[in-house]
Amino acid sequence: MSLAQAVGLVLQATLPGELLTYGEVATLAGHPGAARAVGNVLAHSQGLPWWRVVTSQGRLVPGYESSQAERLAAEGVDVLGDRCRLASRGA
């Protein structure tokens, strides 16, 4: 399975209001360390809920902050400026 296919499966299983980092998507897709490649896949894909993916610091996609913030807010995610708060991750 290609990275693009695996990323698609991961994002299709992501529920409204859930956030993942690019690194988490890469790991769940079976390609740990491929966070930048996940961003590339999302930039060239249609129909995937790209707005549910943020940086490890909770930053929104540069240039798409407004659109991403609106979509996340519609799903109940709190966004402050160009960031959203990531749920506390296990240690």
N, CA, C and O of each residue as an XYZ file, in Angstrom:
364
protein
N       0.848     -1.173      0.000
C       0.000      0.000      0.000
C       0.894      1.236      0.000
O       1.884      1.313      0.727
N       0.517      2.194     -0.832
C       1.304      3.421     -0.921
C       1.062      4.310      0.303
O       0.093      4.124      1.039
N       1.945      5.261      0.500
C       1.778      6.216      1.586
C       0.470      6.969      1.416
O      -0.265      7.154      2.386
N       0.167      7.404      0.208
C      -1.059      8.167     -0.033
C      -2.292      7.348      0.342
O      -3.223      7.876      0.950
N      -2.307      6.085     -0.009
C      -3.442      5.224      0.335
C      -3.555      5.058      1.841
O      -4.650      5.125      2.401
N      -2.419      4.842      2.495
C      -2.416      4.642      3.945
C      -2.853      5.910      4.670
O      -3.596      5.834      5.649
N      -2.406      7.069      4.205
C      -2.819      8.344      4.797
C      -4.325      8.513      4.627
O      -5.012      8.957      5.547
N      -4.831      8.163      3.461
C      -6.264      8.247      3.216
C      -7.055      7.398      4.192
O      -8.083      7.843      4.705
N      -6.600      6.196      4.454
C      -7.293      5.315      5.400
C      -7.272      5.890      6.811
O      -8.275      5.848      7.522
N      -6.130      6.422      7.206
C      -6.015      7.011      8.545
C      -6.987      8.181      8.689
O      -7.705      8.273      9.685
N      -7.011      9.060      7.712
C      -7.861     10.245      7.816
C      -9.344      9.908      7.683
O     -10.182     10.568      8.297
N      -9.670      8.906      6.902
C     -11.066      8.497      6.785
C     -11.577      7.926      8.106
O     -12.778      7.965      8.376
N     -10.678      7.401      8.925
C     -11.057      6.845     10.227
C     -11.051      7.898     11.336
O     -11.431      7.608     12.471
N     -10.623      9.115     11.012
C     -10.572     10.191     11.998
C     -11.952     10.833     12.108
O     -12.546     11.230     11.106
N     -12.444     10.927     13.323
C     -13.789     11.447     13.556
C     -13.804     12.968     13.642
O     -12.786     13.577     13.971
N     -14.945     13.589     13.350
C     -15.058     15.039     13.510
C     -14.661     15.451     14.929
O     -15.064     14.828     15.911
N     -13.863     16.511     15.009
C     -13.393     17.006     16.300
C     -12.085     16.395     16.757
O     -11.481     16.885     17.711
N     -11.630     15.336     16.101
C     -10.342     14.725     16.454
C      -9.223     15.427     15.691
O      -9.381     15.802     14.529
N      -8.103     15.593     16.361
C      -6.923     16.181     15.738
C      -5.789     15.178     15.757
O      -5.615     14.431     16.719
N      -5.029     15.174     14.691
C      -3.805     14.381     14.610
C      -2.688     15.295     14.131
O      -2.931     16.264     13.412
N      -1.471     14.983     14.532
C      -0.328     15.710     13.987
C       0.132     14.984     12.727
O      -0.222     13.828     12.496
N       0.919     15.676     11.925
C       1.456     15.055     10.721
C       2.255     13.806     11.081
O       2.180     12.790     10.390
N       3.015     13.891     12.162
C       3.808     12.744     12.603
C       2.954     11.568     13.032
O       3.285     10.417     12.750
N       1.852     11.856     13.714
C       0.942     10.782     14.128
C       0.314     10.105     12.914
O       0.183      8.882     12.873
N      -0.072     10.908     11.930
C      -0.640     10.324     10.713
C       0.389      9.427     10.043
O       0.069      8.314      9.626
N       1.620      9.905      9.939
C       2.681      9.106      9.312
C       2.872      7.778     10.046
O       2.973      6.726      9.416
N       2.919      7.830     11.367
C       3.115      6.613     12.156
C       1.935      5.663     11.992
O       2.127      4.468     11.769
N       0.717      6.187     12.102
C      -0.468      5.348     11.952
C      -0.578      4.760     10.548
O      -1.151      3.687     10.359
N      -0.027      5.466      9.572
C      -0.044      4.993      8.188
C       1.064      3.986      7.912
O       1.178      3.466      6.802
N       1.884      3.713      8.933
C       2.964      2.741      8.761
C       4.233      3.325      8.189
O       5.087      2.592      7.690
N       4.367      4.638      8.254
C       5.548      5.326      7.720
C       6.083      6.319      8.745
O       6.085      7.524      8.494
N       6.539      5.825      9.901
C       7.048      6.759     10.922
C       8.183      7.615     10.362
O       9.028      7.142      9.602
N       8.175      8.870     10.755
C       9.213      9.783     10.285
C       8.875     10.471      8.972
O       9.673     11.262      8.470
N       7.714     10.186      8.410
C       7.351     10.745      7.107
C       6.334     11.876      7.230
O       5.439     12.004      6.394
N       6.472     12.692      8.272
C       5.511     13.774      8.506
C       5.435     14.739      7.324
O       4.342     15.132      6.916
N       6.572     15.116      6.778
C       6.571     16.041      5.639
C       5.901     15.416      4.424
O       5.211     16.099      3.667
N       6.102     14.134      4.241
C       5.461     13.437      3.122
C       3.947     13.416      3.298
O       3.207     13.490      2.316
N       3.484     13.317      4.538
C       2.041     13.374      4.808
C       1.507     14.735      4.359
O       0.455     14.805      3.725
N       2.212     15.802      4.678
C       1.809     17.127      4.242
C       1.720     17.216      2.730
O       0.802     17.836      2.193
N       2.658     16.605      2.051
C       2.654     16.596      0.590
C       1.446     15.833      0.057
O       0.799     16.271     -0.895
N       1.146     14.695      0.669
C      -0.023     13.919      0.258
C      -1.281     14.762      0.417
O      -2.116     14.815     -0.486
N      -1.417     15.421      1.565
C      -2.618     16.216      1.819
C      -2.734     17.392      0.854
O      -3.836     17.763      0.450
N      -1.606     17.968      0.490
C      -1.615     19.112     -0.427
C      -2.084     18.716     -1.827
O      -2.558     19.560     -2.587
N      -1.952     17.442     -2.163
C      -2.297     16.985     -3.513
C      -3.481     16.036     -3.544
O      -3.734     15.402     -4.568
N      -4.202     15.928     -2.458
C      -5.344     15.018     -2.383
C      -6.637     15.810     -2.292
O      -6.657     16.952     -1.831
N      -7.693     15.193     -2.732
C      -9.014     15.807     -2.611
C      -9.915     14.854     -1.849
O      -9.795     13.634     -1.964
N     -10.813     15.424     -1.075
C     -11.790     14.611     -0.376
C     -11.375     14.105      0.989
O     -12.177     13.479      1.682
N     -10.139     14.363      1.392
C      -9.686     13.940      2.717
C      -9.891     15.084      3.709
O      -9.753     16.249      3.336
N     -10.214     14.778      4.949
C     -10.400     15.832      5.959
C      -9.058     16.391      6.444
O      -8.663     16.169      7.589
N      -8.377     17.104      5.578
C      -7.044     17.647      5.835
C      -7.021     18.565      7.049
O      -6.000     18.678      7.727
N      -8.150     19.224      7.326
C      -8.201     20.211      8.408
C      -8.029     19.578      9.779
O      -7.828     20.299     10.757
N      -8.098     18.271      9.885
C      -7.920     17.585     11.166
C      -6.456     17.284     11.467
O      -6.149     16.627     12.461
N      -5.553     17.761     10.615
C      -4.121     17.515     10.786
C      -3.417     18.842     11.045
O      -3.582     19.808     10.300
N      -2.626     18.868     12.124
C      -1.897     20.073     12.530
C      -0.449     19.690     12.840
O      -0.095     18.512     12.859
N       0.367     20.694     13.078
C       1.754     20.423     13.449
C       1.816     19.897     14.886
O       0.818     19.916     15.606
N       2.966     19.441     15.281
C       3.144     18.919     16.644
C       2.942     19.996     17.701
O       2.733     19.679     18.872
N       3.002     21.272     17.303
C       2.753     22.378     18.222
C       1.314     22.887     18.124
O       0.959     23.866     18.781
N       0.490     22.233     17.314
C      -0.900     22.630     17.158
C      -1.130     23.740     16.150
O      -2.228     24.291     16.074
N      -0.102     24.075     15.372
C      -0.241     25.144     14.378
C      -1.085     24.675     13.200
O      -1.038     23.514     12.793
N      -1.856     25.612     12.671
C      -2.678     25.342     11.503
C      -1.838     25.451     10.235
O      -0.705     25.930     10.269
N      -2.405     25.004      9.122
C      -1.695     24.996      7.846
C      -1.458     26.435      7.375
O      -2.419     27.180      7.184
N      -0.202     26.838      7.184
C       0.096     28.197      6.728
C      -0.615     28.501      5.404
O      -0.564     27.718      4.455
N      -1.275     29.656      5.372
C      -2.002     30.065      4.179
C      -3.452     29.585      4.162
O      -4.263     30.069      3.373
N      -3.768     28.635      5.032
C      -5.121     28.083      5.088
C      -5.692     28.161      6.508
O      -6.657     27.473      6.842
N      -5.082     29.005      7.328
C      -5.485     29.090      8.732
C      -6.970     29.401      8.897
O      -7.649     28.771      9.708
N      -7.470     30.354      8.143
C      -8.862     30.762      8.290
C      -9.823     29.625      7.945
O     -10.751     29.333      8.700
N      -9.594     28.997      6.816
C     -10.444     27.890      6.387
C     -10.361     26.719      7.358
O     -11.376     26.120      7.714
N      -9.146     26.402      7.779
C      -8.953     25.292      8.712
C      -9.614     25.600     10.055
O     -10.264     24.736     10.644
N      -9.449     26.822     10.532
C     -10.046     27.217     11.807
C     -11.568     27.124     11.748
O     -12.196     26.659     12.698
N     -12.163     27.561     10.643
C     -13.618     27.486     10.489
C     -14.105     26.038     10.513
O     -15.091     25.720     11.177
N     -13.417     25.175      9.795
C     -13.809     23.762      9.736
C     -13.656     23.099     11.098
O     -14.515     22.325     11.520
N     -12.558     23.404     11.782
C     -12.343     22.822     13.106
C     -13.371     23.334     14.104
O     -13.901     22.563     14.903
N     -13.655     24.623     14.061
C     -14.645     25.196     14.973
C     -16.012     24.549     14.753
O     -16.748     24.306     15.710
N     -16.349     24.271     13.501
C     -17.621     23.621     13.189
C     -17.692     22.216     13.781
O     -18.777     21.672     13.987
N     -16.518     21.636     14.052
C     -16.453     20.294     14.640
C     -16.238     20.346     16.149
O     -16.051     19.312     16.789
N     -16.263     21.555     16.717
C     -16.145     21.696     18.162
C     -14.736     21.838     18.698
O     -14.523     21.730     19.906
N     -13.769     22.079     17.824
C     -12.378     22.248     18.250
C     -12.124     23.719     18.540
O     -12.462     24.579     17.727
N     -11.534     24.016     19.685
C     -11.185     25.388     20.040
C      -9.913     25.802     19.311
O      -8.890     25.121     19.387
N      -9.989     26.913     18.613
C      -8.844     27.452     17.879
C      -8.598     28.867     18.387
O      -9.523     29.671     18.500
N      -7.347     29.154     18.689
C      -6.955     30.491     19.140
C      -5.858     30.991     18.211
O      -4.724     30.513     18.245
N      -6.216     31.945     17.397
C      -5.264     32.454     16.426
C      -4.945     31.397     15.386
O      -5.840     30.880     14.718
N      -3.670     31.079     15.252
C      -3.264     30.079     14.255
C      -2.914     28.746     14.903
O      -2.167     27.948     14.337
N      -3.462     28.511     16.101
C      -3.163     27.271     16.822
C      -4.418     26.678     17.435
O      -5.417     27.363     17.659
N      -4.334     25.401     17.695
C      -5.379     24.741     18.465
C      -4.676     23.898     19.532
O      -3.525     23.488     19.389
N      -5.402     23.671     20.565
C      -4.815     22.918     21.673
C      -4.946     21.433     21.397
O      -6.039     20.922     21.154
N      -3.822     20.759     21.439
C      -3.833     19.306     21.262
C      -4.192     18.639     22.568
O      -3.739     19.060     23.632
N      -4.996     17.613     22.495
C      -5.326     16.855     23.698
C      -4.035     16.335     24.303
O      -3.075     16.037     23.592
N      -4.024     16.231     25.598
C      -2.838     15.737     26.285
C      -2.499     14.341     25.803
O      -3.347     13.449     25.824
N      -1.286     14.153     25.377
C      -0.825     12.865     24.863
C      -0.237     12.068     26.007
O       0.368     12.637     26.915
N      -0.405     10.771     25.972
C       0.159      9.907     27.015
C       1.668     10.000     27.081
O       2.318     10.304     26.081
N       2.230      9.741     28.250
C       3.673      9.863     28.449
C       4.433      8.740     27.833
O       5.661      8.706     27.918
